[in-house]
Amino acid sequence: MLYYLLVLFHVVVCVALIFFILIQSNKGMGLSGAFGAMGAGDSVFGSSGGMNILIKITIALCLVFTVTTMALTMIPPPTQSGGIIDQEFSNRPQSTSDFVNQTQAAGGSTPPPADAAPADEGANQASQ
């Protein structure tokens, strides 16, 4: 249960992080502005001196994202007892040889399927 709550919290943090990154205004020309192209008057870190609330929230969300990512790698997911498909496959023999071995151990022979024709009949009909 803890694992699923942590995954849900991690997804909420991811969505919030995407939102707060996209809502921030562009302060310059990006990486090209840092090297002097098209914005030589701006400094590397932008023209504003302090951090506004959006940047602080983004940094906090980045830290929470990192912590939840590390926690998800350390907490093992819960083991499942199996669903309907797993239960269906557990009732069947694993392979054809296992089925043949089980039938031979019971002392019986395996009858051919009702709709399958023997190979010799097909050869006899083709020759006629």
Backbone as JSON Lines, residues from 0, in Angstrom:
{"i":0,"aa":"M","n":[0.82,-1.19,0.0],"ca":[0.0,0.0,0.0],"c":[0.87,1.26,0.0]}
{"i":1,"aa":"L","n":[1.95,1.21,0.77],"ca":[2.87,2.35,0.82],"c":[3.5,2.6,-0.54]}
{"i":2,"aa":"Y","n":[3.81,1.52,-1.24],"ca":[4.42,1.65,-2.55],"c":[3.49,2.4,-3.52]}
{"i":3,"aa":"Y","n":[2.21,2.03,-3.52],"ca":[1.27,2.67,-4.44],"c":[1.03,4.13,-4.07]}
{"i":4,"aa":"L","n":[1.01,4.44,-2.79],"ca":[0.87,5.84,-2.38],"c":[2.08,6.66,-2.81]}
{"i":5,"aa":"L","n":[3.26,6.05,-2.7],"ca":[4.48,6.75,-3.12],"c":[4.49,6.96,-4.63]}
{"i":6,"aa":"V","n":[4.02,5.99,-5.38],"ca":[3.95,6.14,-6.85],"c":[2.97,7.25,-7.21]}
{"i":7,"aa":"L","n":[1.83,7.28,-6.55],"ca":[0.84,8.33,-6.81],"c":[1.4,9.7,-6.47]}
{"i":8,"aa":"F","n":[2.08,9.82,-5.33],"ca":[2.7,11.09,-4.94],"c":[3.77,11.5,-5.95]}
{"i":9,"aa":"H","n":[4.54,10.53,-6.44],"ca":[5.6,10.8,-7.42],"c":[5.01,11.33,-8.73]}
{"i":10,"aa":"V","n":[3.9,10.77,-9.16],"ca":[3.25,11.23,-10.4],"c":[2.73,12.65,-10.22]}
{"i":11,"aa":"V","n":[2.15,12.94,-9.05],"ca":[1.66,14.3,-8.79],"c":[2.82,15.3,-8.79]}
{"i":12,"aa":"V","n":[3.94,14.91,-8.2],"ca":[5.12,15.79,-8.18],"c":[5.64,16.0,-9.61]}
{"i":13,"aa":"C","n":[5.63,14.96,-10.42],"ca":[6.08,15.09,-11.82],"c":[5.2,16.07,-12.6]}
{"i":14,"aa":"V","n":[3.89,15.95,-12.44],"ca":[2.98,16.86,-13.15],"c":[3.17,18.29,-12.66]}
{"i":15,"aa":"A","n":[3.31,18.47,-11.35],"ca":[3.51,19.82,-10.8],"c":[4.84,20.4,-11.28]}
{"i":16,"aa":"L","n":[5.87,19.57,-11.35],"ca":[7.17,20.03,-11.82],"c":[7.1,20.49,-13.28]}
{"i":17,"aa":"I","n":[6.42,19.71,-14.1],"ca":[6.25,20.11,-15.5],"c":[5.5,21.43,-15.59]}
{"i":18,"aa":"F","n":[4.43,21.57,-14.8],"ca":[3.64,22.79,-14.82],"c":[4.47,24.0,-14.42]}
{"i":19,"aa":"F","n":[5.21,23.9,-13.31],"ca":[5.98,25.06,-12.83],"c":[7.16,25.39,-13.73]}
{"i":20,"aa":"I","n":[7.7,24.42,-14.42],"ca":[8.77,24.72,-15.38],"c":[8.2,25.46,-16.59]}
{"i":21,"aa":"L","n":[7.06,25.01,-17.07],"ca":[6.48,25.63,-18.25],"c":[5.89,27.02,-17.99]}
{"i":22,"aa":"I","n":[5.47,27.29,-16.76],"ca":[4.84,28.58,-16.45],"c":[5.87,29.7,-16.27]}
{"i":23,"aa":"Q","n":[7.12,29.35,-16.08],"ca":[8.14,30.39,-15.87],"c":[8.38,31.16,-17.16]}
{"i":24,"aa":"S","n":[8.67,32.43,-17.01],"ca":[8.92,33.26,-18.18],"c":[10.35,33.07,-18.66]}
{"i":25,"aa":"N","n":[10.53,33.26,-19.95],"ca":[11.85,33.14,-20.54],"c":[12.65,34.41,-20.26]}
{"i":26,"aa":"K","n":[13.81,34.27,-19.66],"ca":[14.59,35.44,-19.26],"c":[15.61,35.86,-20.31]}
{"i":27,"aa":"G","n":[15.87,35.03,-21.26],"ca":[16.89,35.36,-22.26],"c":[16.74,34.47,-23.47]}
{"i":28,"aa":"M","n":[17.81,34.35,-24.2],"ca":[17.79,33.55,-25.41],"c":[18.22,32.11,-25.15]}
{"i":29,"aa":"G","n":[18.25,31.69,-23.91],"ca":[18.63,30.32,-23.6],"c":[20.14,30.19,-23.57]}
{"i":30,"aa":"L","n":[20.62,29.06,-24.06],"ca":[22.05,28.78,-24.02],"c":[22.83,29.7,-24.95]}
{"i":31,"aa":"S","n":[22.24,30.09,-26.05],"ca":[22.95,31.0,-26.95],"c":[23.11,32.37,-26.32]}
{"i":32,"aa":"G","n":[22.19,32.77,-25.48],"ca":[22.31,34.05,-24.79],"c":[23.42,34.03,-23.75]}
{"i":33,"aa":"A","n":[23.72,32.87,-23.22],"ca":[24.79,32.76,-22.22],"c":[26.16,32.96,-22.85]}
{"i":34,"aa":"F","n":[26.29,32.69,-24.14],"ca":[27.58,32.83,-24.8],"c":[27.7,34.11,-25.61]}
{"i":35,"aa":"G","n":[26.76,35.03,-25.46],"ca":[26.9,36.34,-26.08],"c":[26.19,36.54,-27.38]}
{"i":36,"aa":"A","n":[25.49,35.58,-27.88],"ca":[24.79,35.74,-29.15],"c":[23.41,36.34,-28.91]}
{"i":37,"aa":"M","n":[23.12,37.44,-29.52],"ca":[21.81,38.08,-29.5],"c":[21.41,38.65,-28.14]}
{"i":38,"aa":"G","n":[22.21,38.58,-27.17],"ca":[21.85,39.12,-25.87],"c":[23.09,39.45,-25.07]}
{"i":39,"aa":"A","n":[23.99,40.16,-25.64],"ca":[25.3,40.38,-25.03],"c":[25.2,41.21,-23.76]}
{"i":40,"aa":"G","n":[24.15,42.01,-23.6],"ca":[24.03,42.85,-22.42],"c":[23.58,42.09,-21.18]}
{"i":41,"aa":"D","n":[22.98,40.93,-21.34],"ca":[22.49,40.16,-20.2],"c":[23.62,39.34,-19.59]}
{"i":42,"aa":"S","n":[23.5,39.11,-18.31],"ca":[24.5,38.26,-17.66],"c":[24.12,36.79,-17.85]}
{"i":43,"aa":"V","n":[24.99,35.92,-17.43],"ca":[24.76,34.5,-17.63],"c":[23.52,34.03,-16.87]}
{"i":44,"aa":"F","n":[23.29,34.54,-15.68],"ca":[22.16,34.1,-14.86],"c":[20.93,34.98,-15.01]}
{"i":45,"aa":"G","n":[20.87,35.79,-15.99],"ca":[19.71,36.65,-16.22],"c":[19.9,38.01,-15.58]}
{"i":46,"aa":"S","n":[18.98,38.89,-15.88],"ca":[19.13,40.26,-15.39],"c":[18.55,40.44,-14.0]}
{"i":47,"aa":"S","n":[17.65,39.55,-13.56],"ca":[17.08,39.71,-12.23],"c":[18.05,39.15,-11.2]}
{"i":48,"aa":"G","n":[18.18,39.85,-10.1],"ca":[19.14,39.45,-9.09],"c":[18.67,38.33,-8.2]}
{"i":49,"aa":"G","n":[17.42,38.39,-7.74],"ca":[16.94,37.38,-6.8],"c":[16.07,36.34,-7.46]}
{"i":50,"aa":"M","n":[15.77,35.31,-6.68],"ca":[14.9,34.27,-7.19],"c":[13.46,34.6,-6.81]}
{"i":51,"aa":"N","n":[12.55,34.43,-7.73],"ca":[11.15,34.64,-7.41],"c":[10.55,33.35,-6.88]}
{"i":52,"aa":"I","n":[9.29,33.38,-6.55],"ca":[8.63,32.25,-5.9],"c":[8.53,31.04,-6.83]}
{"i":53,"aa":"L","n":[8.39,31.27,-8.14],"ca":[8.3,30.15,-9.07],"c":[9.58,29.33,-9.11]}
{"i":54,"aa":"I","n":[10.7,30.01,-9.06],"ca":[11.99,29.31,-9.07],"c":[12.17,28.53,-7.78]}
{"i":55,"aa":"K","n":[11.76,29.09,-6.66],"ca":[11.88,28.39,-5.38],"c":[10.99,27.15,-5.34]}
{"i":56,"aa":"I","n":[9.78,27.27,-5.87],"ca":[8.89,26.11,-5.92],"c":[9.47,25.04,-6.85]}
{"i":57,"aa":"T","n":[10.04,25.44,-7.97],"ca":[10.63,24.49,-8.91],"c":[11.8,23.75,-8.28]}
{"i":58,"aa":"I","n":[12.64,24.46,-7.55],"ca":[13.78,23.82,-6.88],"c":[13.28,22.84,-5.82]}
{"i":59,"aa":"A","n":[12.26,23.23,-5.06],"ca":[11.71,22.33,-4.04],"c":[11.11,21.08,-4.68]}
{"i":60,"aa":"L","n":[10.39,21.26,-5.78],"ca":[9.81,20.11,-6.48],"c":[10.9,19.2,-7.05]}
{"i":61,"aa":"C","n":[12.0,19.78,-7.51],"ca":[13.12,18.96,-8.0],"c":[13.7,18.11,-6.88]}
{"i":62,"aa":"L","n":[13.82,18.7,-5.7],"ca":[14.34,17.94,-4.57],"c":[13.38,16.83,-4.16]}
{"i":63,"aa":"V","n":[12.09,17.13,-4.12],"ca":[11.09,16.1,-3.78],"c":[11.07,15.01,-4.85]}
{"i":64,"aa":"F","n":[11.19,15.38,-6.12],"ca":[11.27,14.41,-7.21],"c":[12.45,13.47,-7.03]}
{"i":65,"aa":"T","n":[13.6,14.03,-6.65],"ca":[14.8,13.21,-6.45],"c":[14.61,12.25,-5.29]}
{"i":66,"aa":"V","n":[14.04,12.73,-4.2],"ca":[13.85,11.88,-3.02],"c":[12.84,10.77,-3.32]}
{"i":67,"aa":"T","n":[11.75,11.07,-3.99],"ca":[10.76,10.04,-4.29],"c":[11.3,9.03,-5.31]}
{"i":68,"aa":"T","n":[12.13,9.49,-6.23],"ca":[12.75,8.56,-7.18],"c":[13.67,7.59,-6.46]}
{"i":69,"aa":"M","n":[14.48,8.1,-5.54],"ca":[15.37,7.22,-4.77],"c":[14.56,6.27,-3.89]}
{"i":70,"aa":"A","n":[13.49,6.75,-3.3],"ca":[12.66,5.9,-2.44],"c":[11.99,4.79,-3.25]}
{"i":71,"aa":"L","n":[11.57,5.11,-4.46],"ca":[10.94,4.08,-5.3],"c":[11.93,3.01,-5.74]}
{"i":72,"aa":"T","n":[13.2,3.36,-5.83],"ca":[14.19,2.34,-6.19],"c":[14.53,1.46,-4.99]}
{"i":73,"aa":"M","n":[14.35,1.96,-3.78],"ca":[14.7,1.19,-2.59],"c":[13.53,0.36,-2.05]}
{"i":74,"aa":"I","n":[12.31,0.82,-2.23],"ca":[11.14,0.09,-1.73],"c":[10.71,-0.9,-2.79]}
{"i":75,"aa":"P","n":[10.66,-2.19,-2.46],"ca":[10.24,-3.18,-3.47],"c":[8.74,-3.11,-3.7]}
{"i":76,"aa":"P","n":[8.31,-3.33,-4.92],"ca":[6.87,-3.35,-5.18],"c":[6.25,-4.58,-4.53]}
{"i":77,"aa":"P","n":[4.99,-4.49,-4.16],"ca":[4.35,-5.64,-3.5],"c":[4.21,-6.81,-4.47]}
{"i":78,"aa":"T","n":[4.33,-8.01,-3.94],"ca":[4.17,-9.2,-4.78],"c":[2.69,-9.45,-5.0]}
{"i":79,"aa":"Q","n":[2.37,-9.85,-6.2],"ca":[0.98,-10.08,-6.54],"c":[0.7,-11.58,-6.54]}
{"i":80,"aa":"S","n":[-0.49,-11.93,-6.14],"ca":[-0.87,-13.35,-6.1],"c":[-1.23,-13.86,-7.49]}
{"i":81,"aa":"G","n":[-1.4,-12.99,-8.43],"ca":[-1.71,-13.38,-9.8],"c":[-3.13,-13.0,-10.16]}
{"i":82,"aa":"G","n":[-3.3,-12.68,-11.4],"ca":[-4.61,-12.31,-11.89],"c":[-5.3,-13.48,-12.55]}
{"i":83,"aa":"I","n":[-6.31,-13.18,-13.31],"ca":[-7.1,-14.22,-13.96],"c":[-6.27,-14.96,-14.99]}
{"i":84,"aa":"I","n":[-5.45,-14.25,-15.73],"ca":[-4.64,-14.89,-16.77],"c":[-3.61,-15.82,-16.13]}
{"i":85,"aa":"D","n":[-2.97,-15.39,-15.05],"ca":[-1.99,-16.23,-14.37],"c":[-2.65,-17.49,-13.81]}
{"i":86,"aa":"Q","n":[-3.84,-17.36,-13.27],"ca":[-4.54,-18.52,-12.73],"c":[-4.93,-19.48,-13.84]}
{"i":87,"aa":"E","n":[-5.31,-18.97,-15.0],"ca":[-5.68,-19.82,-16.13],"c":[-4.47,-20.62,-16.61]}
{"i":88,"aa":"F","n":[-3.32,-19.98,-16.71],"ca":[-2.12,-20.67,-17.18],"c":[-1.57,-21.62,-16.14]}
{"i":89,"aa":"S","n":[-1.83,-21.4,-14.86],"ca":[-1.32,-22.32,-13.84],"c":[-2.1,-23.63,-13.84]}
{"i":90,"aa":"N","n":[-3.32,-23.66,-14.37],"ca":[-4.12,-24.88,-14.43],"c":[-3.77,-25.75,-15.63]}
{"i":91,"aa":"R","n":[-3.07,-25.22,-16.6],"ca":[-2.72,-25.96,-17.8],"c":[-1.37,-26.64,-17.64]}
{"i":92,"aa":"P","n":[-1.15,-27.75,-18.39],"ca":[0.19,-28.35,-18.4],"c":[1.2,-27.38,-19.0]}
{"i":93,"aa":"Q","n":[2.43,-27.48,-18.57],"ca":[3.46,-26.54,-19.01],"c":[3.82,-26.73,-20.48]}
{"i":94,"aa":"S","n":[3.9,-27.96,-20.94],"ca":[4.26,-28.18,-22.34],"c":[3.58,-29.45,-22.83]}
{"i":95,"aa":"T","n":[3.71,-29.75,-24.09],"ca":[3.12,-30.95,-24.66],"c":[3.78,-32.19,-24.11]}
{"i":96,"aa":"S","n":[5.09,-32.16,-23.91],"ca":[5.79,-33.33,-23.37],"c":[5.34,-33.63,-21.94]}
{"i":97,"aa":"D","n":[5.03,-32.59,-21.16],"ca":[4.51,-32.82,-19.81],"c":[3.14,-33.5,-19.89]}
{"i":98,"aa":"F","n":[2.32,-33.1,-20.84],"ca":[1.0,-33.7,-21.01],"c":[1.13,-35.16,-21.42]}
{"i":99,"aa":"V","n":[2.05,-35.45,-22.35],"ca":[2.27,-36.82,-22.8],"c":[2.79,-37.67,-21.66]}
{"i":100,"aa":"N","n":[3.72,-37.13,-20.87],"ca":[4.28,-37.88,-19.75],"c":[3.21,-38.16,-18.7]}
{"i":101,"aa":"Q","n":[2.32,-37.23,-18.44],"ca":[1.24,-37.44,-17.48],"c":[0.28,-38.5,-17.98]}
{"i":102,"aa":"T","n":[-0.01,-38.5,-19.26],"ca":[-0.93,-39.47,-19.83],"c":[-0.32,-40.86,-19.83]}
{"i":103,"aa":"Q","n":[0.96,-40.99,-20.17],"ca":[1.64,-42.29,-20.17],"c":[1.77,-42.83,-18.75]}
{"i":104,"aa":"A","n":[1.97,-41.95,-17.79],"ca":[2.07,-42.39,-16.4],"c":[0.74,-42.92,-15.9]}
{"i":105,"aa":"A","n":[-0.37,-42.39,-16.45],"ca":[-1.7,-42.86,-16.06],"c":[-2.06,-44.16,-16.77]}
{"i":106,"aa":"G","n":[-1.26,-44.59,-17.73],"ca":[-1.5,-45.85,-18.42],"c":[-2.4,-45.74,-19.63]}
{"i":107,"aa":"G","n":[-2.69,-44.57,-20.08],"ca":[-3.58,-44.4,-21.22],"c":[-2.82,-43.91,-22.43]}
{"i":108,"aa":"S","n":[-3.49,-43.96,-23.54],"ca":[-2.9,-43.4,-24.76],"c":[-3.66,-42.13,-25.1]}
{"i":109,"aa":"T","n":[-3.01,-41.28,-25.8],"ca":[-3.65,-40.02,-26.15],"c":[-4.41,-40.2,-27.46]}
{"i":110,"aa":"P","n":[-5.71,-40.01,-27.46],"ca":[-6.46,-40.13,-28.72],"c":[-6.23,-38.9,-29.58]}
{"i":111,"aa":"P","n":[-6.27,-39.1,-30.89],"ca":[-6.1,-37.93,-31.78],"c":[-7.33,-37.05,-31.69]}
{"i":112,"aa":"P","n":[-7.18,-35.78,-32.05],"ca":[-8.35,-34.88,-32.06],"c":[-9.4,-35.38,-33.03]}
{"i":113,"aa":"A","n":[-10.65,-35.06,-32.76],"ca":[-11.76,-35.57,-33.56],"c":[-11.74,-35.05,-35.0]}
{"i":114,"aa":"D","n":[-11.29,-33.83,-35.2],"ca":[-11.32,-33.25,-36.54],"c":[-10.05,-33.5,-37.34]}
{"i":115,"aa":"A","n":[-9.08,-34.18,-36.77],"ca":[-7.82,-34.42,-37.48],"c":[-7.9,-35.76,-38.21]}
{"i":116,"aa":"A","n":[-7.52,-35.76,-39.48],"ca":[-7.49,-36.98,-40.27],"c":[-6.11,-37.6,-40.18]}
{"i":117,"aa":"P","n":[-6.01,-38.92,-40.13],"ca":[-4.69,-39.55,-40.11],"c":[-3.91,-39.25,-41.38]}
{"i":118,"aa":"A","n":[-2.6,-39.21,-41.26],"ca":[-1.74,-38.86,-42.4],"c":[-1.83,-39.9,-43.5]}
{"i":119,"aa":"D","n":[-2.01,-41.19,-43.16],"ca":[-2.06,-42.24,-44.18],"c":[-3.32,-42.12,-45.03]}
{"i":120,"aa":"E","n":[-4.45,-41.7,-44.45],"ca":[-5.68,-41.54,-45.23],"c":[-5.52,-40.47,-46.3]}
{"i":121,"aa":"G","n":[-4.85,-39.39,-45.97],"ca":[-4.63,-38.32,-46.93],"c":[-3.77,-38.8,-48.08]}
{"i":122,"aa":"A","n":[-2.79,-39.66,-47.77],"ca":[-1.91,-40.19,-48.84],"c":[-2.69,-41.18,-49.71]}
{"i":123,"aa":"N","n":[-3.55,-41.98,-49.08],"ca":[-4.34,-42.95,-49.86],"c":[-5.33,-42.24,-50.77]}
{"i":124,"aa":"Q","n":[-5.97,-41.17,-50.29],"ca":[-6.94,-40.44,-51.11],"c":[-6.26,-39.72,-52.26]}
{"i":125,"aa":"A","n":[-5.04,-39.25,-52.04],"ca":[-4.32,-38.54,-53.11],"c":[-3.89,-39.5,-54.21]}
{"i":126,"aa":"S","n":[-3.6,-40.78,-53.85],"ca":[-3.14,-41.71,-54.86],"c":[-4.3,-42.24,-55.7]}
{"i":127,"aa":"Q","n":[-5.52,-42.18,-55.21],"ca":[-6.67,-42.72,-55.95],"c":[-7.15,-41.76,-56.93]}
